[in-house]
Amino acid sequence: MTTIKPLHTFHIPVMGLAYTIDSPIRVAKYGISSVISIMDDELIEKMNAFYSKKFDLPYQEITQKIHDYRAERITSYLNLVDKIVKEKFENFKTELSESKLALENYMAMLPNKSEIKLGLQNLLEEGFTFKENIKNYLENNLYPGAIDVNIMTKLDKDNFIKDEQLPIAFNDAHAALRGFANSTLESSVVLSAGMNPRLYSYFENFTAFFPDLNNTLKKKITLKVSDFRSAMIQGNFLAKKGLWVSEYRIESGLNCGGHAFATEGYLLGPILEEFKQKKDQLIQSAHDLMVKALGQKEMHVPEQPLDLKITVQGGVGTAEEHDFLLDHYDVDSVGWGSPFLLVPEATSVDKHTRGLLAGAKEKDLYLSHISPLGIPFNTLRGTTNEKLKLKRIEESKAGSSCPKRFLALSKEYDVKGICTSSKKYQDLKLEELLQQKDVLSAEIFEKKKNSITEKACLCVGLANASYLENDIKIKGQAQGVIICPGPNMAYFDQEVSLSKMVQHIYGNASVLRVTDRPNLFVKELKMYLDYLKNEITAVSDEITAAQIKKWHSFKKNLMEGIAYYEDLFSATPFFESTKKEILNQFNSYKTELIEIEIPELILV
């Protein structure tokens, strides 16, 4: 199986619903891979209309009256993106073969060790009379970046027509998968937020996810995972169905943007080490199971395991950190997310929010409880959404009108599902709370009230930036913009060009103006320490034996992680100028960790 080697050693992960909705149209021609969220079909339909008009392409509106409108909208938009990217890429190659300046500017964006960069350099040195040679070289060596898509597996709401529940295939995530499967894209679907066995089984309905006679996968599966055990369980589950996971995308639990899926104190370094040591085991285990399954299905069986990539993302901010992850852990690519929110050429963010991001300091970026999913969510203080939400609470009108219902997953009051950020849900909860007012202290009452009303409408808030940036009319209740950068955003304080950001990643320029940015491993450790302290102090009910056991395990894993880093940083040739300071920080946090007291169970 021949695999195209990507031009770049970084990728742009999915961000929110809107922030990377059109990133491939913006960056794929340069060979940069990015990920589109395909959860919001309404936004997707609007972007389809917008880009069809912009590129003078035919557009046929897909209304909600069409039987399978959600999947149809997704397929239509992905086909459009595919078409635009291919056209832009062909034009770009022509431009590079005709303009020496364009070629030199492009070469400045390629990795320093890139064979293609070297090849182009050699051709340039031969003189520009070799225009035909350059054209042939570009034709044979340049590829556009991947147009990958993301499905958050938990967002798989049942759907209804009036009171009749539709078949499972029309659930949100299922329909999104069908939309991708039916598109012309030959790329990956990135599955995040954990395992959904029902959705994973649905992959079997599409031949594009199975290897063809050339052992090629037209459509691939990428799993976002937080540890090796999870990767092995999910990979083997899919392999038993004859499905291959082509990439495991390891994400730092607390050092990434969006929802924070904290591990039980397992730090990124030790997690990556386990993948490095056990990659062959991961491959062989899945291959053996896949071979057996494909044989039973009487489908083509590859003799050798298919390609498998290990990639990582979360909190990376310097070229040295980038190179260290590639070199020490043998990863195939490093994800750079939040810094790209300050690159107008790469992401879809409105001007006001981009300014807010550039000015954000450490104190402005925090783990909130605004997500209706009940999972900690990275957010930014001072957003327009926060202001509008607080105004509604003050006016006793808490909650959202809930027009999109993607997160209407609670069945507490309605079998069709209801979102915990909706006005309907919050009114019911506040009414129940009011009945308890006499038996609760004022402090507990306010705490419980706040936990109800702090939930925000992510469906609208995470999509609005694209509408604002592209001057598309926003209908319905004003929700403003929600943005979900990782904590790393605090150290990037200016809007930058795509070329400059890429050169920063490869160490040929720097966009960082702050001098006190902590190393990514140090930052993650600090966040886990704060997380553990907060978990212990935030318990308002009676502490259980299970909680105590979990905290002890958490503390033990952090302690082992620190010991791992102390050995690692003592031996690595990387980080020479900061090594002493980093080791001192680890030592200081070890002392802090030792001093964290875990409560004991009081037996009555």
TIBADREN-588074 format. One record per residue (C-alpha): x, y, z. Coordinates in pm, whole numbers, plus 50000, padded with zeros to 5 digits. Layout:
N
XYZ ...
//
This chain:
604
500005000050000 501565032949889 500925062250116 501445098350018 503915113950262 502425146950386 504385178550299 504075191650655 504795177551000 501845195951159 498085195851111 495265219151217 492805199951440 489065206151449 488115236951650 484535243251758 481765240151501 482825269651286 486465278351341 487775252451092 484555248850888 486335261350575 490015257650672 490755233150384 489555259350134 492005283550295 495085261550354 494915227850174 496625240949858 499795245950067 499745209050167 498375217050515 495825192050651 492885204250857 489615191051001 486025202750941 483355196651206 480325181151034 477955183051330 476055214851238 474225208650910 472565242950928 475925260750932 477165237050662 474215245950438 474895283250488 478595278250403 477615258150095 475515287549970 478275312550060 481105294349879 478975284349579 478285321349524 481915331549591 483315306849336 480405310449094 479345274049126 475775260549100 473925258049432 470725239649511 469325245849859 468685214650068 465775222650297 464605203550603 461695190750394 464065167050212 463955131750357 467645127650451 468475164750459 471205163150726 473345137550540 472555153750203 473695188050323 476965173750455 477685154350135 476925184649919 479205208150116 482085183050136 481855177549759 481995215149710 485055218649937 486735189749752 486075206449415 487295240849529 490455226749691 491365206749378 490865237449159 492835260349392 495635234449409 495945232149028 496065270149002 498655271549280 500955247049100 500705268248785 501535299548984 504575282549142 505905271448803 505525306548658 506665328848944 510035325849113 508845348249400 505765326449464 507985295649463 510475310849707 507655322049940 506195286949933 509575270750000 509925293050307 506825275650447 508145240150403 509905220550681 513695225550684 514355188350641 511805184950361 513045164850061 510705184849839 512205217549964 515665204249880 514495192549536 513005226649457 516175243749583 518275222749344 516015231049051 516155268149135 519945267249147 519985251748799 518325283848681 514795293348598 515205282448238 514215248348372 510595259348404 509345226848250 511405206748501 509875226048790 506395220248648 507025182748624 508585182148971 505595199749126 503205176448941 504935145649083 505725157549434 503115182449554 499825171849713 497065192049878 496515188350253 493875163850369 490255175150402 489425155250714 486125156850902 485215153851271 482275136751437 481875140351811 480505105651886 478425116652187 476355139951967 474135112251839 470665124751931 467575104751829 465415123051578 461645124351537 459015134251284 456275147251512 456025119751776 457405091551561 461025082451632 463115077951318 465385047451269 468835048751433 470455056551096 468865091251122 470525098851458 472755129651432 476195112851431 474955084251209 473615108750951 476865128750964 478875097150897 476605088650602 477125123850469 480905119050473 480755083450338 478705094650036 481015123849954 483815124749695 486455130349966 489245104950009 490265113950362 489685105850729 486815108750970 488195118951310 486065103851588 486275122151921 484695121252268 484915084052331 483445051752206 479975048452055 479565011151970 476335016951776 477985043451557 481155022551514 479034993451391 477375016351134 480735019550950 480214984150820 477534997550585 480065016150370 482564997850148 484865028450129 486075020750486 487284985850384 490564979250197 490234974649819 492254949949607 495254973549619 495034974850002 493955011149976 491335027450197 489295053750015 488025066550348 489945062650672 489195062151044 491115083851291 490465080151664 491135108051910 492345090552226 493745100252564 495695068352646 496995035352505 494395013152673 491555032752515 493265030652174 493664992852203 490044987152310 488535009252038 490944997651766 490234961051836 486474967251851 486604981551498 489074954951377 486604927751476 484314943151214 487054943250951 487704980450998 491174995551029 492125025951238 494635045351026 495555070751291 495475074851667 495395111751750 496615115152111 495255146152278 496415161152605 493515158452849 493785193652991 496145212052756 493815212352454 490915234852361 487235225352362 485955198652600 488535186752854 488585148952890 490965147053186 492785114153241 493215099653590 496485118253633 498235102453333 500465128953176 501175133252804 504845122652812 504295088452973 501235082852748 503325089752435 506095067252569 503645038252597 502465043252238 506085044252121 506955011852304 503754993152212 502945005651861 503784971751705 501464954651954 498664978751858 499214971651487 499524933751515 496534929651745 494244949351512 495654932751198 495014897451328 491434905951425 490774924451096 492094895650883 489754871451060 486744894651021 487384901950653 487774864650588 484374858050746 482844885850536 484474870750225 486134904050150 489664911950032 492244904350304 495514924450314 498514902150384 500434929250567 499094954050825 497924986950675 499665019550761 499095033451108 500015068651220 500455081451573 499925119051606 499705142451905 498165176051992 497665198952289 499625228552421 502525228352173 503865263552121 507485263652003 509535247951723 511665230351984 508625213752146 507365204351797 510705188651697 511055170952032 507675153551993 508535142451638 512055131551724 511725115852069 508325099052034 508445091251659 505045107051603 503945113751245 502435148251295 501835174251566 498535192851595 498645230751631 495185243451721 494655274951928 497545295651779 495845292851439 492815311351576 495025342251535 495655334551166 492845349550952 494085330250645 493525297050823 490455299151049 486995314451055 486815338951348 485075372651365 487205403751420 485965411151775 486625375851902 490065374551739 490945406751920 489725391952248 491925361152190 495005381952114 494545401152440 493815370552656 496115363252949 496345331653165 493595344053400 491195349153106 491375312852988 489705288153219 487955254653251 484245262253274 481065242453332 479125259353052 478835228252834 475445210752836 477345177852807 478455181553170 482125179353068 484615206953163 484945231252873 487835254852794 486605289952741 487515326752744 486275354552970 484525384552820 482905368552514 479705383352372 477935350852466 478915354752832 477575390452842 474245381252679 473815350852904 474405371153222 471955397753104 469245371053057 469945356653404 469635391353561 466305396153385 465075361853509 465045348753152 467815322853188 468355297252914 468465294952538 465615291652290 467465260152167 466855263151791 469295236051676 468855208951944 472175190851869 472765187852245 469165179652338 470345147352500 468735148052848 465665125452869 464795136953221 461665156253116 461095145952756 461665113552563 462635134152257 465515149152454 466025183752595 469205204652624 470335215252971 471145250152838 467595255152705 465115278752872 462615250152891 465005228253094 466325256353315 462795268653399 461845233653518 465055229853719 464775264453877 461145257053974 462255224854148 465065243754324 462685270954442 460655244554626 463785235454826 464705271454912 463535269155274 465665238555351 468875250755181 471355276555305 471565308355095 475065298454981 474025263254866 470915277254697 472975302154492 475525275254408 472815251754278 471105280054092 474355289553923 475055253453819 471715253753634 471965287853464 475675287553372 475085262753086 475435280052748 474065272952402 477155258352233 475295249351912 474655285851829 477605301752014 480235280051846 478825286751498 478205324351512 481795334851438 481525322251078 478235340451024 479775372651156 483035369150962 481225362450634 478415387450698 475715360350695 472465370250868 471935354251210 468335346051291 466685339951627 467695347951983 471025366752020 473615342552162 476875359852070 480085340052021 481535311952232 485155302652168 487085273652316 490865279352295 493365258752489 495335275252772 498295279052531 496405308552378 497615330652666 501125332152517 500125341852161 499165378352159 498985390651800 497275383851470 499785367851231 500005356550870 499835320050772 503375320950638 504725335550964 502895309851179 504195280850969 507725294950986 507285297551366 506375260451381 509525251451188 511815274751385 512525299551104 510675328451273 508975335051606 505535349251673 505935347152052 506555379952232 506135366952588 509235354252763 507705334253048 505755307652856 506075274253044 507155242352868 504125222752746 504785193752987 505205217253282 501985235553193 500025203053170 501335191153507 500335224053672 496835220653527 496495185153659 497635196354005 495025224154005 492425199753875 493095174954159 492945202454425 489695215254280 488175180254266 488875175654638 487665209954754 484605211254526 482905180954685 479845193654868 478175160154941 479515131555150 482855117855026 482755081654907 485375054054921 485405053654538 486325090754524 489135085954775 490495056354577 490355077054255 492235106354415 494965083554551 495375067954206 495415102754047 498145114554287 500215083054233 500015086653853 501105123153873 504035113754096 505135086853849 504745111853565 507035136753739 509675109553794 509435100753422 509985137353323 512915141353562 514685112153390 513665123853044 514805160053081 518065149753247 518985128752941 517515146552636 519685169152417 516615191452368 515715221752583 519355228952678 518745265952749 515695259552970 516425224853109 517585236453450 514505258353500 512165230453380 513685205253624 513335230753907 509665235353817 509065197753823 510725196054163 508585224754294 505365208654168 506415175354321 506575192654660 503165208154595 501745173954502 503135157354817 501425184155025 497975177354876 496035159455148 493455134255039 490545131655287 490005099455477 486705081255496 485005088055826 483135057355949 480125065456169 
//
